[in-house]
Amino acid sequence: MNELPQQLADGLALGALYGLIAIGYTMVYGIVQLINFAHGEIFMVGGFGALSAYTILPDGTSLLLAIPVMLIGGAVVSVAVATAAERFAYRPLRGAPRLAPLITAIGLSIVLQQLVWGFYPGAKSPVSFPEFTGDSFQILGSLHISRADAFVLAAAPLCMLALGVFVSKSRSGRAMQATAQDPDTAKLMGINTDRIIVMAFAIGAAFAAVAAVAEGLDKGQIRFEMGFLLGLKAFTAAVLGGIGNIYGAMIGGVLLGLAETLSIAYVEHIPGMAQFGGGAWKDIWVFSLLILVLLFRPQGLIGQRVADRA
Amino acid sequence: MTALLEVEDLRVAYGKIEAVKGISFSVEAGQVVSLIGTNGAGKTTTLRTLSGLIKPTSGKITFDGQVLNGIPAHKVVSLGMAHSPEGRHIFPKLTIAENLQLGAFLRKDKDGIEKDIQRAYDLFPILGERRKQAAGTLSGGEQQMLAMGRALMSQPKLLMLDEPSMGLSPIMMQKIMETIATLKAEGMTILLIEQNAQAALSLADHGYVLEVGKIKLSGTGQDLLHDDEVRKTYLGED
């Protein structure tokens, strides 16, 4: 049996990754009540954007110098794709029945996957990504944190902190809260709600790009379909935490990451459960957790019931 | 002299259903003008069209010498039109102070904004006492005060109030009406929508009676208050 602290640390790193992606679902939902099912692909194109930025760097550039360039490259591509999707796919459907933009999002997700598959050189199979090699950090004696995990464990709280300050303190952030609570009245205050919606998409996309760089650094490769399951899990995290709530997304992500890691490590040791343990069953446990939470708290852990929002 | 607000043959439809069927009216600077009428008469639709939330099918809206047709809602505010919507629509999770600051969203003069927030607290002391409280925790009457205070924060040339007395206790209603009278005395131009015809017409320099999307009657507030038909239909007298 692995040591519990190590499992918790690994789960936390995985959860931070889920949380970063989940922010994108929750921000867009909070403002336009759209589940942007293409967000997993926004995450994926961020990975390819980061890789493209990396390839134009001179050979032998140290990874520590390359990471900021990759983050910028990934964010530029993710934000560009997300804002274009908002402008040309979702905005024309505002006011249409809810199902229309939802189907559009699913369609967009397939289109983005196929575009990368068809046009990114070599993307028909996994593409190698600079792996964050080097010794892992050893803390508290026996706890090992890989460099990629350290990256995401640092990036996620920083992003959350910046977002929290932006939303609660800045003029645009307050306009964002107003738009989420009552879009028509926000317009009456002089707030350009179209711009606020673009901003929500852009912030979510930038966070997804950070997550994509983290994922690439960890696995050493990226794939055109990597956004599908990770996106679905991050969406689950957003729902778990209470969709529409930015802190809920991060909490949901961390919880999901912990549940996944702990179920892999410990379920098989529960008497009589041996055949339900290990990696193959992890998604079953994770989604069972979602079902359980939703049975007792349909609004998510720290979400509000729809009736409270009126 | 041209009026501050001039509405000519305004028509508004929701799909195939026409809610406003060609109405014309005007508001002179410094006047209080009341639109009265029952539910479904088209009062709220008219106001939402004026502030740009709904696009009219035809007609012309001129405000302060500028044609408003086609100007989006968030820009109409900057021209000097403030709209306190039906049902108050304060931002429930933001504090009272934050709600008031949002009313001044387009203003850049920090000192002036602070001064006007203070003025809102003077006008409605209860708002000042609870400035750090989430607006959703206020009572209906207090929320109405906040909605009015918030609308005033944009330093409007025209203040549009949609049913400020709706759902309020008689005491609260009186307080709101007194505030409107105070604003009128200070020279504020007000377009007031009300189901409470007695209160709305007593305050009005000019009134219009709206019935199923058309203006049925118009006249000075006093004339309408003494009109037999108005007394019968809107004031419940035999």
Contacts between the chains, C-beta under 8 A, distances in Angstrom:
chain1	res1	chain2	res2	distance
A	171	B	105	7.6
A	174	B	94	7.4
A	174	B	98	6.4
A	174	B	101	7.3
A	174	B	102	6.5
A	175	B	102	7.5
A	175	B	105	6.7
A	177	B	91	7.1
A	177	B	93	7.0
A	177	B	94	6.2
A	178	B	91	5.3
A	178	B	94	7.0
A	178	B	102	5.5
A	181	B	91	4.8
A	181	B	92	6.4
A	181	B	93	6.0
A	181	B	94	7.3
A	182	B	89	5.5
A	182	B	91	6.1
A	184	B	53	5.7
A	184	B	73	7.7
A	184	B	85	7.4
A	184	B	89	7.5
A	185	B	85	6.1
A	185	B	89	4.3
A	185	B	91	7.2
A	186	B	102	7.9
A	187	B	52	7.5
A	187	B	53	6.5
A	187	B	72	7.5
A	187	B	73	3.9
A	187	B	74	4.9
A	188	B	51	6.1
A	188	B	53	7.4
A	188	B	73	6.3
A	188	B	77	6.5
A	188	B	82	7.7
A	188	B	83	4.9
A	188	B	85	6.6
A	189	B	74	7.8
A	189	B	77	6.8
A	189	B	102	4.8
A	189	B	103	6.2
A	189	B	105	4.6
A	189	B	106	8.0
A	189	B	150	7.7
A	189	B	154	7.7
A	190	B	74	5.1
A	190	B	75	7.7
A	190	B	77	3.9
A	190	B	78	5.9
A	190	B	105	4.7
A	190	B	106	4.0
A	190	B	154	7.0
A	191	B	74	5.7
A	191	B	102	7.7
A	191	B	105	5.9
A	192	B	72	7.9
A	192	B	74	4.8
A	193	B	74	7.0
